[in-house]
Amino acid sequence: MAGAAIPLSEASNGSTLRISGIEVQGVLRRRLLDLGFVVGNAVEVLRRSPLGDPIAFRVSNTTIALRREESSLIYGEPVGGEGI
Amino acid sequence: MSRYTVAFAGNPNTGKSTLFNLLTGLRQHTGNWAGKTVTTAEGEFTHNQHVYRAVDLPGTYSLYSNSADEEAARDYIIFEQPDVTLVVLDATSLERNLNLALQVLEITGRAVVCINLIDEARKLGIDINLKAIAEQLGVPVVAISARNQIGIGELLDQLERVATGAFTGKPLKITYSAEIEQGIAELLPLVEQTVGSHYPARWIALRLLDGDSSLLSSLKAHLETGTSPVPKEVARHGVPACH
């Protein structure tokens, strides 16, 4: 049931995506990789802040919040979850 | 009787400080917030008549200097060259944790990998094949629970094997793409000529290719003075670090 890749920032709460690409560059890219935002890894969208940004993600068994600047540059294919 | 230095490296929240306190009997504060270990703590423990100086490095996800913590941990391993680097991993989140283990193994083979929270992992139904991980990484791998004191004897035995040189690790060597390997091959002689054989030249070449200016300035300071740069201590009382 994998669909076309969308930015993580566009995924709905509760959905799970498989990361297909990371457009972030430089030190921050390294940081995201260290935290588990690796191509092929699954990410669950947990919840959003009241204003919609940042968004909390579950990756490698840890909760990480990302701002839209980053999450809009990480792409994933929806693979399931209640939000789809 | 000999004296050895053991550096404790690991991601935040892996129970690294709990293990450190258990072994050294210190009451260095442990707690569940980010960037807690801002300076390196030191203690001592004895095993089979060998005395070990234990150094608790800041908890980091990486040694690629995104922060002062990572710089401190990296500089310690590179410049102080502990007899053993103990990499503490969280058994319930091995995938991310192994990232740091790999980075340490690229620097030094004098390492022991310690998979902590093994009791938690078993509760979650996670089964870990220690033998397979040890074979792949090329260094001893031990499963422990610092909190419930499981596997500590075995851990100390493996630390001793690496510290005394009874065991010589053949750490996993990562082969990169042809382009990167060529870059390393070109840089390697220059790096060896500049920093000498005392430092992990291949790793430094890799970091140079990555444009790691923080490592470069640390190296420069170290080569000029012959000592580590003054640790960048950051006062972070209650201020959450970005992890």
Interface residues (C-beta under 8 A of the other chain):
Chain A: V27 R30 R31 L33 D34 L35 G36 N41 S60 N61 T62
Chain B: Y61 S62 Y64 N66 T92 S93 E95 R96 N99 H243
